[in-house]
């Protein structure tokens, strides 16, 4: 499928429903009638080329527009990643937790296994939430301030002090591997836990965990291959424009 600005947004979604995630995370509402991608993006205030590059990547997979995405204002990627965080915290993770509890409550024979599974998953949620909190409260505000101050004639004194003592490379040291823990949980479920009598529900939990893992992998690819390199360049530009001393 050739994705282009004049393609109908409805045709895009019908051709690949996985792209619904991109629309949701960019807060593009449904009800676009026969409007083109270009028209919808313009009406919703979305950078057209940013949307096209994300959509092409989600659809084609072999195509990763890393360099191209780095040419867009970093605020667009931050907006997308923040919306992704909300989707994880408010919907995907609570749904998995709820389904585990449901099996625990309805299948006494599997209750102990489900309790172990729930304990492991809640430990994962705790670590995951801390990871998200770090990005939301420290990393993303720093990135947005960096981009904003770079456009000024003189940076805000408070941010200047922050920029002198912190770089995005520090984030790499703090960036925990939230995917690895989810992989561990998936392996435990597949290899070691006896499935409950309600195998359909248990299988659905596995599917949801696999989907979350795939989504987290995409998230990490965008952060490590687009966001962080882009911010490193912005930091270099900032220190060249506002040299110390």
Backbone bond lengths (Angstrom), bond angles and torsions (degrees), N, CA, C in turn:
res aa  C-N    CA-C-N  psi(-1)  N-CA   C-N-CA  omega(-1)  CA-C   N-CA-C  phi
1 X - - - 1.458 - - 1.522 109.99 -
2 X 1.305 115.52 130.14 1.466 121.16 177.67 1.527 108.77 -93.48
3 X 1.322 116.41 112.36 1.462 121.44 -179.67 1.522 108.80 -90.91
4 X 1.323 116.25 122.71 1.469 120.37 -176.87 1.528 109.70 -142.90
5 X 1.330 118.60 163.26 1.468 122.25 -173.95 1.519 114.80 -58.35
6 X 1.347 117.76 -31.29 1.460 120.42 -174.46 1.529 113.06 -90.97
7 X 1.322 116.70 0.34 1.461 121.27 176.12 1.528 109.12 -69.39
8 X 1.325 117.43 142.76 1.460 120.28 177.02 1.534 109.33 -67.83
9 X 1.321 116.10 135.63 1.461 119.85 179.55 1.526 110.45 -60.54
10 X 1.324 117.15 -37.55 1.469 120.60 179.56 1.525 111.30 -64.24
11 X 1.338 117.34 -36.77 1.469 121.01 178.00 1.526 110.61 -67.07
12 X 1.317 116.11 -36.74 1.465 120.64 178.34 1.525 110.25 -60.56
13 X 1.322 116.38 -48.08 1.462 120.83 -177.64 1.527 111.16 -68.41
14 X 1.331 117.29 -39.22 1.467 120.26 178.76 1.525 111.15 -64.61
15 X 1.323 116.71 -33.55 1.463 120.54 -179.28 1.526 112.00 -74.52
16 X 1.340 116.81 -28.72 1.464 120.28 -179.43 1.527 108.60 -153.37
17 X 1.331 116.16 96.42 1.469 119.81 -175.34 1.527 112.77 -66.99
18 X 1.351 117.74 -17.30 1.461 120.51 177.37 1.526 111.20 -61.08
19 X 1.339 115.99 -22.65 1.460 120.16 -179.71 1.522 112.25 -72.46
20 X 1.326 117.14 -9.36 1.463 119.97 174.06 1.527 110.84 -57.14
21 X 1.338 116.36 -32.73 1.469 119.96 179.54 1.521 111.22 -63.38
22 X 1.331 116.92 -39.06 1.468 120.62 179.18 1.522 109.92 -64.25
23 X 1.337 116.48 -44.71 1.464 120.39 179.66 1.524 110.87 -62.24
24 X 1.322 115.77 -44.59 1.465 119.80 -178.06 1.523 111.04 -62.61
25 X 1.327 116.79 -41.09 1.461 120.10 -175.20 1.524 113.20 -78.48
26 X 1.315 116.29 -17.86 1.462 119.73 172.05 1.527 110.80 -96.56
27 X 1.344 114.55 6.67 1.477 121.68 176.99 1.530 112.33 58.64
28 X 1.335 115.30 40.26 1.464 120.98 174.78 1.527 107.48 -90.14
29 X 1.327 119.17 115.20 1.467 121.17 -176.89 1.522 112.07 -74.66
30 X 1.319 115.43 154.39 1.460 119.92 175.77 1.528 109.30 -76.96
31 X 1.328 115.34 177.79 1.458 119.90 -176.80 1.513 111.16 88.90
32 X 1.371 115.22 35.16 1.471 118.41 -177.74 1.521 113.65 -85.84
33 X 1.341 116.74 4.04 1.469 121.28 176.64 1.534 109.89 51.50
34 X 1.343 117.67 -128.55 1.469 120.85 -179.69 1.527 111.79 -104.15
35 X 1.316 116.33 22.19 1.466 119.73 -177.81 1.527 111.08 -70.17
36 X 1.318 115.04 147.56 1.464 121.03 178.52 1.529 109.91 -76.62
37 X 1.325 115.33 164.80 1.465 120.87 175.45 1.525 109.87 -56.91
38 X 1.326 115.68 -43.64 1.463 121.09 -179.15 1.529 111.40 -59.55
39 X 1.331 116.54 -45.69 1.464 121.09 -178.69 1.523 111.28 -65.51
40 X 1.329 116.75 -44.99 1.466 120.58 -179.71 1.524 110.72 -61.68
41 X 1.327 116.80 -45.15 1.465 120.36 179.81 1.527 111.13 -62.55
42 X 1.330 115.93 -41.44 1.470 119.46 179.40 1.525 110.79 -63.63
43 X 1.324 116.42 -44.59 1.467 120.37 -178.29 1.527 112.52 -67.06
44 X 1.329 116.54 -30.77 1.466 120.33 -177.81 1.522 112.68 -96.11
45 X 1.339 116.73 1.88 1.460 120.07 178.20 1.512 113.88 69.92
46 X 1.327 116.48 31.78 1.462 122.42 -179.66 1.521 109.43 -101.68
47 X 1.313 116.79 134.57 1.461 120.62 176.21 1.533 108.94 -61.76
48 X 1.324 116.76 117.83 1.468 121.99 -174.17 1.519 112.03 -58.82
49 X 1.317 117.18 -49.68 1.467 120.04 -176.00 1.528 111.88 -67.72
50 X 1.322 116.32 -34.08 1.465 119.50 175.73 1.527 109.87 -61.69
51 X 1.328 116.16 -45.54 1.467 120.69 178.60 1.524 110.97 -61.92
52 X 1.327 116.76 -46.68 1.467 120.70 -178.04 1.520 111.36 -60.27
53 X 1.329 116.82 -42.44 1.462 119.96 -178.99 1.522 111.74 -66.73
54 X 1.328 116.79 -40.84 1.465 119.28 176.62 1.523 111.00 -64.29
55 X 1.331 115.90 -45.37 1.467 120.45 -178.55 1.526 111.15 -62.04
56 X 1.330 117.28 -41.88 1.470 120.74 179.34 1.520 110.83 -63.60
57 X 1.330 116.30 -39.67 1.464 119.06 -179.84 1.526 110.73 -66.66
58 X 1.330 117.02 -46.53 1.458 119.95 -179.95 1.524 111.40 -62.68
59 X 1.320 116.45 -33.17 1.468 119.65 -177.22 1.524 112.34 -82.76
60 X 1.320 117.47 -45.33 1.468 120.41 -171.31 1.518 113.18 -91.63
61 X 1.325 117.36 -32.38 1.460 124.14 179.10 1.525 114.43 67.20
62 X 1.315 118.54 -42.89 1.466 119.31 177.48 1.527 110.43 -71.28
63 X 1.317 115.63 -18.90 1.461 121.76 -178.65 1.522 108.66 -97.44
64 X 1.345 117.51 113.24 1.462 119.93 174.88 1.522 108.91 -119.62
65 X 1.335 116.79 108.64 1.465 121.12 -173.34 1.524 112.97 -85.33
66 X 1.328 116.79 50.96 1.459 120.02 -175.45 1.513 113.91 -54.77
67 X 1.342 116.35 -53.43 1.466 120.52 -178.41 1.518 111.00 -62.67
68 X 1.329 116.48 -39.61 1.466 120.29 -179.13 1.521 110.99 -66.70
69 X 1.328 117.23 -42.85 1.462 120.27 179.01 1.522 111.50 -63.14
70 X 1.324 117.06 -30.17 1.458 120.74 179.63 1.522 112.13 -71.00
71 X 1.322 117.23 -14.06 1.464 120.52 178.85 1.526 112.67 -83.22
72 X 1.331 116.45 -10.46 1.462 120.14 178.88 1.526 109.76 -88.62
73 X 1.332 118.17 154.77 1.470 119.74 174.18 1.524 110.36 -53.00
74 X 1.314 116.13 136.48 1.464 120.63 -174.97 1.530 111.57 -63.29
75 X 1.327 116.76 -22.05 1.469 119.65 -178.58 1.530 112.10 -60.76
76 X 1.345 117.01 -28.44 1.464 119.22 -179.20 1.525 111.09 -68.22
77 X 1.321 116.02 -42.83 1.465 119.02 179.77 1.526 110.46 -69.40
78 X 1.324 116.81 -38.79 1.466 120.03 177.39 1.529 110.19 -61.37
79 X 1.323 116.46 -42.27 1.468 120.45 177.87 1.524 110.19 -59.44
80 X 1.313 116.61 -44.69 1.461 121.14 -179.42 1.532 110.74 -63.83
81 X 1.337 116.93 -46.41 1.459 120.98 -177.71 1.527 111.39 -66.10
82 X 1.326 116.67 -37.57 1.466 119.91 178.38 1.529 111.01 -64.81
83 X 1.296 115.87 -40.87 1.461 119.97 178.37 1.527 110.47 -65.49
84 X 1.328 116.05 -35.04 1.464 120.95 176.25 1.526 110.49 -63.68
85 X 1.329 116.29 -42.34 1.468 120.54 176.78 1.522 110.89 -56.47
86 X 1.330 116.17 -45.67 1.469 120.72 -179.77 1.520 111.13 -60.25
87 X 1.318 116.02 -39.39 1.461 120.96 179.60 1.529 110.65 -63.73
88 X 1.332 116.58 -41.72 1.462 120.76 178.04 1.529 110.90 -63.14
89 X 1.335 115.77 -54.45 1.462 121.99 -171.32 1.527 112.46 -70.68
90 X 1.325 116.06 -39.61 1.469 120.15 -173.33 1.526 113.68 -89.86
91 X 1.340 116.97 -18.80 1.466 117.44 -173.18 1.530 113.72 -132.67
92 X 1.334 117.84 -62.26 1.460 119.48 -170.30 1.524 113.08 -63.45
93 X 1.322 116.79 -50.65 1.466 119.92 -177.65 1.529 112.10 -67.39
94 X 1.351 119.87 -46.29 1.473 118.71 176.76 1.526 113.14 -58.98
95 X 1.328 116.97 -34.28 1.461 119.25 -179.56 1.529 110.67 -66.83
96 X 1.331 117.63 -43.35 1.466 120.55 178.32 1.524 109.96 -62.72
97 X 1.322 116.20 -45.61 1.469 120.42 179.70 1.527 110.92 -59.64
98 X 1.317 116.61 -42.55 1.465 121.48 179.99 1.525 111.67 -62.78
99 X 1.324 117.12 -39.19 1.464 120.63 -179.09 1.531 111.31 -70.24
100 X 1.337 116.42 -35.44 1.467 119.56 176.31 1.529 109.92 -64.13
101 X 1.333 116.23 -45.13 1.470 121.41 179.29 1.525 110.69 -61.35
102 X 1.313 116.28 -38.61 1.467 120.52 -179.31 1.523 111.15 -62.16
103 X 1.334 116.73 -42.88 1.471 119.40 177.60 1.524 110.00 -66.29
104 X 1.331 116.37 -41.88 1.465 120.80 179.88 1.531 110.96 -58.17
105 X 1.313 116.78 -39.05 1.468 121.43 -176.37 1.526 113.73 -80.17
106 X 1.317 117.02 -22.99 1.473 119.60 -173.88 1.521 113.90 -108.13
107 X 1.332 117.57 -12.00 1.468 120.40 -176.32 1.526 108.57 -126.65
108 X 1.340 116.55 90.44 1.459 120.92 -175.77 1.527 112.32 -62.74
109 X 1.320 116.65 -33.86 1.466 120.38 -178.87 1.522 111.43 -63.41
110 X 1.323 116.32 -29.51 1.466 120.61 -177.81 1.523 112.28 -104.35
111 X 1.327 116.42 8.43 1.459 120.85 -172.60 1.530 112.73 -56.95
112 X 1.355 116.93 -45.79 1.467 119.42 -177.71 1.524 111.43 -63.93
113 X 1.331 115.75 -42.87 1.462 119.10 178.19 1.523 111.28 -62.30
114 X 1.320 115.95 -40.91 1.460 119.63 -180.00 1.527 111.22 -68.16
115 X 1.332 116.44 -33.54 1.462 119.71 176.47 1.527 110.67 -64.11
116 X 1.337 115.90 -42.21 1.468 119.86 176.94 1.527 110.92 -62.94
117 X 1.307 114.58 -43.22 1.460 120.57 179.96 1.534 110.36 -62.77
118 X 1.329 115.58 -43.38 1.460 120.69 -179.56 1.525 110.61 -65.84
119 X 1.330 116.69 -40.39 1.468 120.98 178.21 1.524 110.35 -60.81
120 X 1.325 116.65 -46.55 1.462 121.00 -179.67 1.525 110.12 -64.06
121 X 1.323 116.05 -42.44 1.464 119.75 -177.48 1.525 110.81 -66.88
122 X 1.329 117.22 -38.70 1.464 119.71 179.19 1.527 111.41 -68.47
123 X 1.318 116.81 -33.79 1.467 119.57 173.39 1.525 110.04 -63.28
124 X 1.317 114.77 -39.58 1.463 119.61 177.37 1.529 110.52 -64.53
125 X 1.338 116.94 -43.75 1.462 121.08 179.75 1.524 110.39 -58.22
126 X 1.334 116.72 -41.84 1.460 121.28 -179.46 1.525 111.06 -61.00
127 X 1.339 116.42 -46.72 1.466 120.47 179.06 1.527 110.98 -67.23
128 X 1.313 115.90 -40.09 1.459 121.25 -179.80 1.531 110.53 -63.28
129 X 1.333 116.00 -44.02 1.463 120.51 -179.85 1.523 111.17 -62.83
130 X 1.335 116.62 -39.26 1.468 120.23 177.53 1.526 110.61 -63.62
131 X 1.319 116.57 -39.04 1.466 122.37 177.83 1.530 110.21 -62.22
132 X 1.326 115.86 -47.40 1.462 121.03 179.86 1.526 110.47 -63.89
133 X 1.321 115.97 -41.73 1.466 120.91 -178.52 1.525 110.88 -62.02
134 X 1.324 117.06 -40.30 1.466 121.06 177.46 1.519 110.65 -59.63
135 X 1.319 116.29 -45.58 1.461 120.04 -178.95 1.527 111.44 -67.36
136 X 1.336 116.32 -44.47 1.464 120.71 -175.75 1.525 112.54 -69.25
137 X 1.332 116.98 -38.68 1.462 120.33 -172.79 1.523 113.74 -94.77
138 X 1.321 117.49 -22.20 1.464 119.46 -175.52 1.522 112.77 -122.02
139 X 1.330 116.97 -53.24 1.459 120.39 -171.11 1.522 112.09 -71.66
140 X 1.318 117.27 -55.19 1.467 119.95 -176.03 1.529 112.75 -63.20
141 X 1.351 119.63 -43.46 1.467 118.51 176.21 1.529 112.37 -59.44
142 X 1.344 116.72 -39.40 1.467 120.08 177.57 1.521 110.96 -60.93
143 X 1.326 116.70 -44.85 1.464 121.06 -178.44 1.524 111.14 -62.90
144 X 1.326 116.75 -45.54 1.465 120.46 -179.02 1.525 111.29 -66.34
145 X 1.328 116.78 -38.39 1.469 120.45 176.41 1.524 110.82 -65.45
146 X 1.319 116.32 -39.14 1.463 120.77 178.83 1.521 110.44 -60.03
147 X 1.318 116.59 -49.59 1.462 120.40 -179.69 1.529 110.86 -62.89
148 X 1.313 116.11 -41.28 1.469 120.88 -179.12 1.529 111.48 -65.58
149 X 1.338 117.13 -44.19 1.467 120.78 -177.96 1.516 112.71 -71.79
150 X 1.319 116.26 -27.34 1.461 120.28 178.74 1.522 111.25 -64.76
151 X 1.315 116.85 -25.37 1.460 121.41 -179.20 1.531 112.49 -85.50
152 X 1.327 117.23 -7.26 1.466 121.17 -177.09 1.528 111.60 -89.94
153 X 1.319 114.67 159.76 1.465 120.10 174.38 1.524 110.58 -72.56
154 X 1.332 114.60 -32.66 1.461 120.64 -179.80 1.522 107.90 -141.53
155 X 1.334 118.09 127.42 1.468 119.28 -176.46 1.524 111.85 -73.52
156 X 1.319 116.19 157.99 1.465 120.67 174.52 1.529 108.97 -63.61
157 X 1.334 118.02 132.35 1.470 120.61 -178.23 1.526 113.09 -55.24
158 X 1.332 116.11 -39.93 1.465 119.56 -179.15 1.523 111.07 -63.45
159 X 1.334 116.25 -42.97 1.464 118.49 179.43 1.521 110.81 -70.28
160 X 1.322 117.08 -34.80 1.463 120.42 -179.88 1.522 110.08 -58.22
161 X 1.338 116.13 -42.69 1.460 119.65 177.50 1.510 111.80 -63.33
162 X 1.324 115.93 -38.99 1.463 120.66 178.41 1.524 110.81 -65.03
163 X 1.333 116.09 -42.92 1.466 121.00 -177.46 1.520 111.90 -67.30
164 X 1.333 116.54 -28.28 1.468 119.80 178.76 1.528 111.94 -73.59
165 X 1.335 115.75 -25.22 1.459 118.32 -174.38 1.511 115.48 -109.64
166 X 1.328 116.83 3.80 1.469 119.33 -175.40 1.517 109.34 -148.99
167 X 1.322 115.96 141.84 1.460 120.63 172.83 1.524 108.48 -133.50
168 X 1.298 115.73 163.33 1.464 120.31 -179.85 1.524 111.16 -65.46
169 X 1.326 117.06 -19.78 1.472 119.74 177.44 1.529 110.60 -64.45
170 X 1.344 116.31 -29.33 1.467 119.55 176.01 1.524 110.45 -62.93
171 X 1.317 115.31 -32.23 1.464 121.06 178.74 1.520 110.56 -61.87
172 X 1.321 117.05 -36.93 1.461 120.29 179.82 1.522 110.81 -61.08
173 X 1.340 116.31 -35.66 1.460 120.24 179.12 1.525 111.49 -70.70
174 X 1.355 115.97 -29.14 1.462 120.71 -177.85 1.529 112.10 -92.02
175 X 1.322 115.97 -8.05 1.462 121.53 -170.82 1.524 109.89 -79.15
176 X 1.329 117.14 94.46 1.463 121.37 -177.53 1.524 110.97 -70.49
177 X 1.314 114.73 153.22 1.465 120.20 -179.01 1.522 109.26 -86.61
178 X 1.334 116.27 87.20 1.462 120.17 -177.56 1.521 111.91 -74.57
179 X 1.316 116.74 -17.55 1.465 119.24 178.35 1.523 111.36 -73.67
180 X 1.335 116.45 -35.96 1.461 120.59 -175.28 1.524 111.33 -61.87
181 X 1.336 116.43 -42.02 1.466 120.33 179.29 1.530 110.82 -64.11
182 X 1.316 116.26 -38.29 1.465 119.75 179.08 1.526 110.40 -67.49
183 X 1.318 117.02 -36.50 1.464 121.54 176.11 1.526 110.33 -63.25
184 X 1.340 116.45 -39.97 1.466 120.56 177.14 1.526 110.84 -60.20
185 X 1.327 115.78 -45.15 1.465 120.09 179.19 1.522 110.82 -61.72
186 X 1.304 116.00 -43.45 1.462 121.22 -179.78 1.529 110.64 -61.07
187 X 1.328 116.62 -41.55 1.461 120.84 -179.61 1.530 111.59 -67.02
188 X 1.322 116.12 -38.65 1.469 119.96 177.48 1.524 110.25 -61.03
189 X 1.319 116.02 -44.62 1.466 120.40 -178.96 1.521 111.74 -64.88
190 X 1.321 115.88 -41.41 1.466 120.15 -175.87 1.525 112.69 -75.63
191 X 1.336 116.77 -36.44 1.459 120.03 -168.60 1.528 114.70 -102.71
192 X 1.329 117.18 -31.37 1.462 117.78 -165.74 1.528 115.92 -121.35
193 X 1.314 118.64 -25.44 1.464 119.37 -178.68 1.521 110.94 -91.27
194 X 1.341 115.83 131.23 1.464 118.80 173.88 1.527 108.39 -68.44
195 X 1.319 117.50 132.92 1.469 119.23 -179.28 1.516 111.11 -68.42
196 X 1.327 117.40 149.39 1.468 120.43 176.94 1.519 110.70 -71.75
197 X 1.330 115.35 172.31 1.464 119.10 179.70 1.527 111.32 -64.57
198 X 1.335 116.03 -30.64 1.466 120.18 176.70 1.530 108.29 -84.95
199 X 1.318 115.08 75.83 1.458 119.82 -174.32 1.525 112.51 -66.69
200 X 1.328 116.85 -27.89 1.463 120.53 179.94 1.529 110.49 -63.93
201 X 1.332 115.75 -44.81 1.456 120.15 -179.71 1.528 110.82 -67.52
202 X 1.338 116.19 -40.08 1.460 120.97 179.29 1.527 110.15 -63.60
203 X 1.328 116.08 -42.59 1.465 120.32 177.65 1.521 110.89 -61.81
204 X 1.315 116.40 -38.49 1.462 120.12 179.21 1.526 111.16 -63.64
205 X 1.343 116.68 -37.79 1.466 120.15 176.33 1.523 110.02 -61.86
206 X 1.335 115.61 -44.80 1.466 119.59 177.85 1.527 111.37 -58.75
207 X 1.321 116.05 -44.28 1.468 120.23 179.74 1.524 110.24 -60.37
208 X 1.340 116.73 -43.61 1.467 120.92 -179.65 1.527 111.00 -64.10
209 X 1.327 116.96 -38.72 1.465 120.35 179.38 1.526 110.56 -68.97
210 X 1.337 117.26 -39.53 1.464 120.31 175.43 1.527 110.63 -62.20
211 X 1.335 116.62 -41.93 1.468 120.19 179.15 1.527 111.21 -62.96
212 X 1.331 115.42 -43.34 1.458 119.54 178.61 1.524 110.54 -62.37
213 X 1.343 116.23 -41.60 1.460 119.87 178.43 1.515 112.39 -61.67
214 X 1.323 116.64 -42.30 1.467 121.15 177.97 1.528 110.41 -63.57
215 X 1.320 115.64 -42.29 1.463 120.85 179.87 1.524 110.58 -64.02
216 X 1.327 116.54 -42.77 1.462 120.65 178.73 1.518 111.52 -64.31
217 X 1.329 116.60 -35.13 1.458 120.15 177.08 1.525 110.60 -63.74
218 X 1.336 116.53 -43.76 1.469 120.32 176.19 1.526 110.65 -60.25
219 X 1.322 114.96 -42.30 1.462 121.74 -179.66 1.532 110.38 -59.61
220 X 1.325 115.56 -45.60 1.462 120.96 -179.11 1.526 111.27 -66.21
221 X 1.330 116.74 -39.99 1.469 120.68 177.94 1.523 110.38 -58.61
222 X 1.332 116.96 -45.10 1.464 120.79 -179.91 1.525 111.21 -65.37
223 X 1.327 116.90 -40.41 1.465 119.62 -179.22 1.525 111.75 -68.42
224 X 1.328 116.28 -47.81 1.463 119.76 -171.76 1.520 113.60 -82.55
225 X 1.340 117.52 -25.17 1.463 119.87 -176.19 1.522 114.14 -106.98
226 X 1.325 116.78 -10.76 1.472 119.91 178.43 1.523 110.35 -125.27
227 X 1.329 116.15 -60.15 1.462 119.87 -172.74 1.527 112.47 -60.73
228 X 1.316 117.52 -54.81 1.461 120.26 -175.07 1.529 112.01 -64.77
229 X 1.353 120.11 -47.61 1.474 118.74 176.02 1.529 112.70 -59.45
230 X 1.334 116.65 -36.79 1.463 120.06 179.42 1.527 110.34 -65.74
231 X 1.318 117.08 -42.27 1.463 120.39 -179.52 1.526 110.79 -68.90
232 X 1.318 117.72 -36.02 1.467 120.52 175.74 1.526 110.05 -58.16
233 X 1.326 116.88 -42.35 1.468 120.83 177.42 1.522 111.30 -65.01
234 X 1.330 116.65 -41.25 1.468 120.25 178.16 1.526 110.84 -63.32
235 X 1.322 116.57 -39.46 1.471 120.12 177.76 1.521 111.01 -63.29
236 X 1.318 116.36 -42.09 1.468 119.95 178.20 1.527 110.62 -61.65
237 X 1.329 116.30 -43.52 1.468 120.61 178.29 1.529 110.88 -63.64
238 X 1.327 115.90 -39.13 1.466 120.48 -179.39 1.526 110.79 -63.45
239 X 1.326 116.83 -46.39 1.467 120.41 -177.55 1.530 111.84 -71.87
240 X 1.307 117.30 -26.09 1.468 119.96 173.38 1.523 110.80 -72.39
241 X 1.317 116.36 -40.00 1.467 120.95 -178.64 1.529 111.38 -74.27
242 X 1.340 116.01 -36.14 1.465 120.60 -178.42 1.531 109.20 -124.77
243 X 1.339 117.59 72.41 1.466 120.60 -177.32 1.527 111.85 -63.72
244 X 1.306 115.57 148.78 1.464 121.04 -179.35 1.517 109.80 -69.11
245 X 1.315 115.41 138.83 1.469 119.69 179.70 1.490 111.21 83.89
